[in-house]
């Protein structure tokens, strides 16, 4: 009778069996010492388990596991009952399977499970070659992970590994994998027991019966133990895995798990094993009929490329990928994954051949054009996303390995963006990727992009996607790159296309976005080299937008560098009504204090303050009132040996000192000593010295400051610089001018000043060597007149009267005589007081 097909008979038998079960279990429990009852009962219950259906669950609920375990153990120690013991072992296995598969909770407690495991373990040791060991592993696998069980309740790992090596396809492999998954502490035992040479030998065997279970175990071990992964990630193991890959191309499941294992092990290394990408190529070429497998291989390879260090071998994949991307007959999803892999490779600069780049660019743009909504196919935003990403990576590589960019290629990606922009948020990733590509192309193909209308395109996109910060950031970055040439034509084109308005709008729309403000400030810094642009930025409120960014992002030195550069240009000649001088001064001073380590910030910050000081007396007062003097002096002190900072500092103090009140304020913060020290520190730099002389001259207009300058060594610093730059006319003018000022009696009483011979030498030298320079002659005469009013004038006259007299006469007789004549007369009158 066939119980599988004869349902009525099966139902009757099942019902009668259910009626007998309680009695049989009761008798087996009462008569544990009776081998005949145990044997008959175990055989009966085992046969019921084989019937399936609801009987295994019924047996579980009636405590069958316990009595079968007892019977199996008792019978298993006697050779006459081996067959019945095997039946009991099979019954336990089947009962555990019913318990595992049941959707309803069944009666199988931890104590019963542990007892069953122990019984099967003991009996399997007696009948080592029997099926009982298989039952043990099956039972253990079904109960693995049950709450309350620990690793020690299961068969020892060493026994399982021994069984695995004898029968790789048996249940021991699955049980080892399950133990590693549920009890990670077993991973170490598994790894030690496997022995790496044995693992390598098994991997290289090529035997499917060995490979599949071994790889399954290794995958589980590496997923659950970092230490195990580290120990397995050896060149020998990875090399065997890589060399095995091509042979799995015809077996999807095996290829999947082998790729997973390879990926898992490479997670802890930097450089991929040799031959990896050749093996992957072989897999792709051999998996001709399985799109799913190829797609999985492509995804896994992309992850590897992202994870590992770049190597040249990856280039072997490019011809295959290019063919896949550009060939219409292949599945779209597979072409997408191929494009994704190109994206990953290119983003890591792994494509280093201009011919390969040229071919990929053509293929990717062809795929993009196919699904842009105009070539017959409906617009596919997923295809556009991956082709845009690949394009951005290719553009990055082209910066290092240049190739041409043709007009129709630019039209393709610009046109695709115009087609996709109506998709709004769904198109953001694609638009962003194309903008990244354009930014890279700007470094080599600016002319081609401009010719194809990239400025108008950028303005359209920034307007359409004004609420998307990353698009605004990249748009500003492209404007900054285009404007970096500081071409009048480009700046005007950007302004006329509303580009500047959109840059300012980006900052105002996204006031808390550092990246947008950084790129926008950089763009404005380049664009504002033109006066009309500076005026436009000011009229649009761009200056306040930049200042607002400085206040919010004062922690970012890179942003501040760009913002300061922008303000340095904008503050130069923008109308005062467009400037909030106090706000700008306050903002600059506050941020300068936060970054004392940045010399370039100091230089530009002082330049901004200098520009503001040039706006008039009110501006000078405002700069001083907001702490501009102390900030300038501190900057100079911190960067005393940095000529650019010192020069800006001199210029700023010079402009501030034009206001008499500021002359005293500057002296009060110890600036005179700093200025003199800075003169000494930058003696060889002519322009710094010129600005320093101008600064000292403005300060020396205050009588008290003249004495302080002399006291601080200002005259000595000046004479040293005059010697170094003896042939620089412009500097010698400033020297004579400052000498004349410093030698002016402080209160009209010449006894207060003592003149050194070096001062006289410096002035006479300048007048002799620059006889045709009006300012040298005029200021030289002024200085010589003042020298005769010095407290030590007698000594000066005794030493230099002849040379001084000649110098004055020469100046008076020159073409500048009209201006020097009064000074010459005064000089003669003073000279008569001395007995010569």
Secondary structure, DSSP 8 states (H G I E B T S, - for coil): --TTT-HHHHHHHHHHHHHHHHHHHHHHHHTTT-HHHHHHHHHHHHHHHHH-TTHHHHHHHTTHHHHHHHHHHHHHTSGGGHHHHHHHHHHHHHHHHHHHH-SS--S--HHHHHHHHHHHHHHHHHTTTSTHHHHHHHHHHHHTT-TT--GGGS--HHHHHHHHHH-TTSHHHHHHHHHHHH-TTHHHHHHHHH-HHHHHHHHTT--HHHHHHHHHHHHHHHHH-HHHHHHH--HHHHHHHHHHHGGGTT-HHHHHHHHHHHHHHHTT-SS--TTHHHHHHHHHHH-TT-HHHHHHHHHHHHHHHHHS---GGGGGGHHHHHHHHH-TTS-HHHHHHHHHHHHHHHHTT----HHHHHHHHHHHHHHHHHTSSSSSS---HHHHHHHHHHHHHHHHHHHHS-----HHHHHHHHHHHHHHGGGGGGGHHHHHHHHHHHHHHHHHHHHHHHHTTHHHHHHHHHHHTTT-HHHHHHHHHHHHHHHTT--HHHHHHHHHTTHHHHHHHHHHHTTT-HHHHHHHHHHHHHHTTSHHHHHHHHHTTHHHHHHHHHHHTTT-HHHHHHHHHHHHHHHHH--GGG--HHHHHHHHHHHHHH-TT-HHHHHHHHHHHHHHHTT-HHHHHHHHHTTHHHHHHHHHHHTTT-HHHHHHHHHHHHHHTTSHHHHHHHHHTTHHHHHHHHHHHTTT-HHHHHHHHHHHHHHHTSHHHHHHHHHTTHHHHHHHHHHHTTT-HHHHHHHHHHHHHHTS-SSS-GGG----HHHHHHHHHHHHHTTT-HHHHHHHHHHHHHHTTSTTHHHHHHHHHHHHHHHHHHHHHSTTHHHHHHHHHHHHHHHTTS--
